[in-house]
Every structure is written in C-alpha cells, then in structure tokens.
Amino acid sequence: MKRHIFSTALLLLFITSVSAQKEVFFDTLKVKDIKVQQMQGVEIGSGLYPPNIFMILSAGLKENTIPITISYFNEKRIASTWTLISRIKLQNNLSNSPVFTYDSINHSYEFSSNSPHKTTYSLELGVEIEPRWYFGCKSRYQLGKAQLNSGWYLSLPLQLSSTLIDTFKYPQPENLIVNNNLANLTLSPTIGYRHSVSKQLFFEANLKLACSTLNLYSINNHVNVRYYPAFTLFPELNFKIAYTFK
C-alpha cells in the first residue's frame, strides 16, 4: 500500500514539474525571440489587371484572358520578420483573341469589336526572387494569429521570364521576323496579405503597386533591348492558394 502511494506521489510530482516548465517557457518568451517561419511548397494562382479590363470593356471588345500560374516556392528566413522567397513557375494563359484584318486604305493590320475571335494559348516560364517583410508579425504571433506567416507584408519581387509557347501571332510585314518574347526582367513593389486555413494550407492576395520592365526582343535574329520607365503604375491583383511542406 505504501509503495502504491509513493508511486502515485512521484507521478503527480512529475506532471506538476512538466506543467511548470511549460509555463516558464511561455512566460519567458521575449518579443525579440519571435521569428517568421521557413517553408516550401506549391502554389496555384491567378491575377487580374484592372486597367486592361476597363480598356477592353470601354472599347466594346470581346477579348478576355484566363491566367493560371503553377509554382514551386522556397521561403527562407533572413531576419526575424524578413524572408527571401525563391520561386519557379509556369504561367498558362487561355485567351479569346481578335483576328487581325488588313486595312488596304491605311495599309495596316487592325481589329475591332466586330472582328472575329479565336481561342489562343501561351505558356511562360519564370524564375523569381522576392525579399519580403512581414510587418506586424510579432504582435500577431502573440495573439496566436501568425501561423504560416499570416498577416500583411511588403515585398519587392524580381522576375526573369520567357515565353515558351504562344499560338497568337501578330501580323508581320514580309521579310521581317519579329520575336517580342525572348525574355522579360521585371521588378514590382507589392503589398499583400496571407491567411492560413490549416498548418499546411494558406490563401494569399497581393497588389502590385508599380512595375519596371526590361524586355529582350529580336528583329530578323538581331537582339534588341526595350526598357519601360522605372516604376510605372501597374495595379495588378493576384490571388493564390498554397500547400506547404517542410
């Protein structure tokens, strides 16, 4: 009987000790020790470019595009509230595109709201690095709302991309071969929000505030560089869902 009482007392003492250790850990956790998480995973997303949509609607055109992007990403912590995301992605675009017709009076190819349309497809390969700052992350962590780095962030993604397939062909003059899609280098300051729905799944939405682009194209196999002014207004909305694994 005494041995049974002694064993029970030891068990109670062990449970109390473990509980006390947990309490001490959480009570002594300092704000400066809170850090964003590291992760990797796959993303599926899409995007909207409101100015382009407005232009198409105002002109009465029937043109539309459905972009679907599939990506692999690796998010590494570089500071307590900063990460660096590396990403490789494929962007698929299915479009309802107008068919150009030749205007014999102006000697040019044109299209209008009455032009016939056809379904076209393009596939783009891109690689990207994105430094990201999760501001407010430490206060969200203390509230238990920072799972998978949930919350607001600012970032500056730099992307290099090239078109692999494009079934839409612009009319070209004879004896002139133009390729506008050799490569594109873009830099886009972005604000976004991430929301986790489980330990491995999150949704994300962001707004590209501006864009700077360097484009490589060729005319008759001669490579040229086209540069768009730095940080022109580029309000593009993007949405994605991601599955993470560590």
MOMO-V533157 format. One record per pair of residues at least 12 apart in sequence whose ideal C-beta (glycine too) atoms are under 6 Angstrom apart, sorted by the first residue. I is the first residue (numbers start at 1). J is the second residue. D is the distance in whole Angstrom. If there is no record, write none. Layout:
# MOMO-V533157
i->[I;I]
j->[J;J]
d->[D;D]
This chain:
# MOMO-V533157
i->[31;34;34;35;36;36;36;36;36;36;37;38;38;39;39;39;40;41;41;41;41;42;42;43;43;43;44;44;45;45;45;46;46;46;47;47;47;48;49;60;61;62;63;64;65;65;66;67;68;69;69;70;71;71;72;73;73;74;81;81;82;83;84;85;86;87;88;89;91;92;93;94;95;96;97;97;98;98;98;99;99;99;100;109;120;120;121;122;123;123;124;124;125;125;126;126;127;128;128;129;130;130;131;132;132;133;134;134;134;136;136;137;147;148;148;150;150;150;152;153;154;155;156;157;158;159;160;161;162;163;177;178;179;180;182;182;182;183;184;185;186;186;187;188;188;189;189;190;190;191;192;193;200;200;201;202;203;204;205;206;207;208;208;210;210;210;211;212;212;213;214]
j->[138;138;141;80;77;81;83;134;137;149;149;76;77;75;244;246;74;242;243;244;245;72;243;71;240;242;70;241;69;239;240;67;68;239;67;236;238;237;236;113;113;117;98;96;93;95;94;93;92;89;91;90;87;89;88;85;87;86;134;137;133;132;131;130;129;128;127;126;124;123;122;121;120;117;120;168;111;115;117;115;116;118;171;171;167;168;167;166;164;165;161;163;162;164;159;161;160;157;159;158;155;157;156;153;155;154;149;151;153;151;152;151;196;196;202;194;195;196;193;192;191;190;189;188;187;186;185;184;183;181;220;219;218;217;216;217;218;216;215;214;211;213;212;208;211;209;210;206;208;207;206;205;243;244;243;242;241;240;239;238;237;234;236;231;233;234;234;230;231;228;227]
d->[5;5;5;5;6;6;6;5;6;5;5;6;5;5;4;6;4;5;5;4;6;6;6;4;5;4;6;6;5;6;3;6;6;6;6;6;4;5;5;4;5;6;6;5;5;4;5;5;5;5;5;5;5;4;6;6;4;5;5;5;5;5;5;4;5;4;5;5;4;6;5;6;5;5;5;5;4;4;5;6;5;6;5;4;5;4;5;4;5;4;5;5;6;6;5;4;5;5;4;5;5;4;6;5;4;5;5;6;5;6;6;6;4;4;5;5;6;5;5;6;6;5;6;6;5;5;5;5;5;4;5;5;5;5;4;6;6;4;5;4;6;5;5;5;5;5;6;5;5;6;3;6;6;5;6;5;5;5;5;5;6;5;4;4;6;5;4;5;5;4;5]
